Amino acid sequence: MQTLVITVHIIACVFLIIFVLLQSGKEDMGVIFGGGSGSVFGSTGAGGVLVKITSFLAAIFLITSLSYNYLAGNRMSDDSIMLQGDGVVTPMPEVDKPAVTFEKTESAKPEAVKTEAAKTE
């Protein structure tokens, strides 16, 4: 089943890329004066057909993505490494770190520094 879903998904991806690249972007002011009529699909573009095919392929892409995720999802088995062992490991306790405190003292002021420098000279 997974092979079928992934095959449809890859085919939808390739065709979705192709149909998105076939669509023309919005054109500038040159369209007003007749500058945009030289496209492959005519002056109005391929809005109807290409947009419908692109939206259909996008829906297929979404459905196959979700279905493959469901089919290949994480299934818990009994032989998992995470389930082996003695049990829950508790973390080591943190070492007490000294608290850093900042105190405002008189010597931290610039004037006090100048007066102390003058006293030492």
DRENDO-1510 file (C-alpha; in Angstrom, 1 decimal, always signed):
<recs>
REC; n; res; u; v; w
REC; 1; MET; +0.0; +0.0; +0.0 .
REC; 2; GLN; +2.9; +2.4; +0.8 .
REC; 3; THR; +4.4; +1.7; -2.6 .
REC; 4; LEU; +1.2; +2.7; -4.4 .
REC; 5; VAL; +0.8; +5.9; -2.3 .
REC; 6; ILE; +4.4; +6.9; -2.8 .
REC; 7; THR; +4.2; +6.3; -6.6 .
REC; 8; VAL; +1.0; +8.4; -6.9 .
REC; 9; HIS; +2.6; +11.0; -4.8 .
REC; 10; ILE; +5.7; +11.3; -7.0 .
REC; 11; ILE; +3.7; +11.4; -10.2 .
REC; 12; ALA; +1.5; +14.1; -8.7 .
REC; 13; CYS; +4.6; +16.1; -7.6 .
REC; 14; VAL; +6.1; +16.0; -11.1 .
REC; 15; PHE; +2.9; +17.0; -12.9 .
REC; 16; LEU; +2.1; +19.7; -10.2 .
REC; 17; ILE; +5.5; +21.3; -10.9 .
REC; 18; ILE; +4.9; +21.2; -14.6 .
REC; 19; PHE; +1.5; +22.7; -14.4 .
REC; 20; VAL; +2.6; +25.4; -12.0 .
REC; 21; LEU; +5.4; +26.4; -14.4 .
REC; 22; LEU; +3.0; +26.4; -17.4 .
REC; 23; GLN; +0.9; +29.1; -15.8 .
REC; 24; SER; +1.7; +32.7; -16.6 .
REC; 25; GLY; +2.2; +35.2; -13.9 .
REC; 26; LYS; +0.4; +38.5; -13.6 .
REC; 27; GLU; +1.6; +40.9; -16.3 .
REC; 28; ASP; +2.3; +44.6; -15.9 .
REC; 29; MET; +0.9; +47.6; -17.7 .
REC; 30; GLY; +1.8; +46.3; -21.1 .
REC; 31; VAL; -1.3; +44.2; -21.2 .
REC; 32; ILE; -3.5; +47.3; -21.4 .
REC; 33; PHE; -2.0; +48.2; -24.7 .
REC; 34; GLY; -2.2; +44.7; -26.2 .
REC; 35; GLY; +1.3; +43.5; -25.1 .
REC; 36; GLY; +0.2; +40.3; -23.5 .
REC; 37; SER; -1.6; +38.6; -26.3 .
REC; 38; GLY; +1.3; +36.6; -27.7 .
REC; 39; SER; +1.0; +33.7; -25.2 .
REC; 40; VAL; +0.4; +30.1; -26.1 .
REC; 41; PHE; -3.1; +30.0; -24.6 .
REC; 42; GLY; -4.4; +33.3; -26.1 .
REC; 43; SER; -4.8; +36.8; -24.6 .
REC; 44; THR; -6.9; +35.7; -21.7 .
REC; 45; GLY; -4.3; +33.0; -20.7 .
REC; 46; ALA; -5.1; +29.5; -19.6 .
REC; 47; GLY; -6.8; +30.4; -16.4 .
REC; 48; GLY; -9.7; +28.0; -16.5 .
REC; 49; VAL; -8.1; +24.7; -17.5 .
REC; 50; LEU; -4.6; +25.1; -15.9 .
REC; 51; VAL; -6.0; +26.4; -12.6 .
REC; 52; LYS; -8.4; +23.5; -12.3 .
REC; 53; ILE; -5.8; +20.9; -13.1 .
REC; 54; THR; -3.3; +22.5; -10.7 .
REC; 55; SER; -5.8; +22.6; -7.9 .
REC; 56; PHE; -6.7; +18.9; -8.6 .
REC; 57; LEU; -3.1; +17.9; -8.5 .
REC; 58; ALA; -2.6; +19.9; -5.3 .
REC; 59; ALA; -5.4; +18.0; -3.7 .
REC; 60; ILE; -3.9; +14.7; -4.8 .
REC; 61; PHE; -0.6; +15.8; -3.4 .
REC; 62; LEU; -2.2; +16.7; +0.0 .
REC; 63; ILE; -4.1; +13.5; +0.2 .
REC; 64; THR; -1.1; +11.3; -0.7 .
REC; 65; SER; +1.1; +13.2; +1.8 .
REC; 66; LEU; -1.3; +12.7; +4.6 .
REC; 67; SER; -2.0; +9.1; +3.8 .
REC; 68; TYR; +1.7; +8.2; +3.5 .
REC; 69; ASN; +2.4; +9.9; +6.8 .
REC; 70; TYR; -0.4; +7.8; +8.4 .
REC; 71; LEU; +0.8; +4.6; +6.8 .
REC; 72; ALA; +4.5; +5.1; +7.6 .
REC; 73; GLY; +3.8; +6.7; +11.0 .
REC; 74; ASN; +5.7; +6.1; +14.2 .
REC; 75; ARG; +4.6; +2.8; +15.5 .
REC; 76; MET; +5.9; +1.9; +19.0 .
REC; 77; SER; +7.4; -1.5; +19.2 .
REC; 78; ASP; +8.4; -3.6; +22.2 .
REC; 79; ASP; +12.1; -3.8; +21.2 .
REC; 80; SER; +12.6; +0.0; +21.3 .
REC; 81; ILE; +15.8; +1.2; +22.9 .
REC; 82; MET; +13.9; +4.0; +24.6 .
REC; 83; LEU; +11.9; +1.4; +26.5 .
REC; 84; GLN; +14.8; -0.7; +27.7 .
REC; 85; GLY; +16.7; +0.0; +30.9 .
REC; 86; ASP; +16.0; +0.4; +34.6 .
REC; 87; GLY; +13.5; +3.2; +34.3 .
REC; 88; VAL; +13.4; +6.9; +34.4 .
REC; 89; VAL; +16.8; +8.6; +34.8 .
REC; 90; THR; +16.9; +11.5; +37.1 .
REC; 91; PRO; +19.2; +14.4; +36.4 .
REC; 92; MET; +22.1; +15.2; +38.6 .
REC; 93; PRO; +21.5; +17.9; +41.2 .
REC; 94; GLU; +22.9; +21.3; +40.4 .
REC; 95; VAL; +25.9; +22.5; +42.3 .
REC; 96; ASP; +25.2; +25.6; +44.5 .
REC; 97; LYS; +26.5; +28.6; +42.7 .
REC; 98; PRO; +27.5; +31.7; +44.5 .
REC; 99; ALA; +25.0; +34.5; +44.0 .
REC; 100; VAL; +26.3; +37.6; +42.4 .
REC; 101; THR; +25.1; +40.8; +44.0 .
REC; 102; PHE; +25.7; +44.4; +43.0 .
REC; 103; GLU; +25.8; +46.9; +45.7 .
REC; 104; LYS; +25.9; +50.6; +45.2 .
REC; 105; THR; +28.8; +52.1; +47.1 .
REC; 106; GLU; +30.3; +55.5; +47.3 .
REC; 107; SER; +33.5; +54.5; +45.7 .
REC; 108; ALA; +31.7; +53.6; +42.5 .
REC; 109; LYS; +30.9; +57.3; +41.8 .
REC; 110; PRO; +33.4; +59.2; +39.6 .
REC; 111; GLU; +33.9; +62.0; +42.1 .
REC; 112; ALA; +34.9; +59.5; +44.8 .
REC; 113; VAL; +37.4; +58.0; +42.4 .
REC; 114; LYS; +38.9; +61.4; +41.7 .
REC; 115; THR; +39.1; +62.2; +45.4 .
REC; 116; GLU; +40.7; +58.9; +46.3 .
REC; 117; ALA; +43.2; +59.4; +43.5 .
REC; 118; ALA; +44.1; +62.8; +44.8 .
REC; 119; LYS; +44.6; +61.5; +48.3 .
REC; 120; THR; +47.1; +58.9; +47.1 .
REC; 121; GLU; +49.2; +61.4; +45.3 .
</recs>
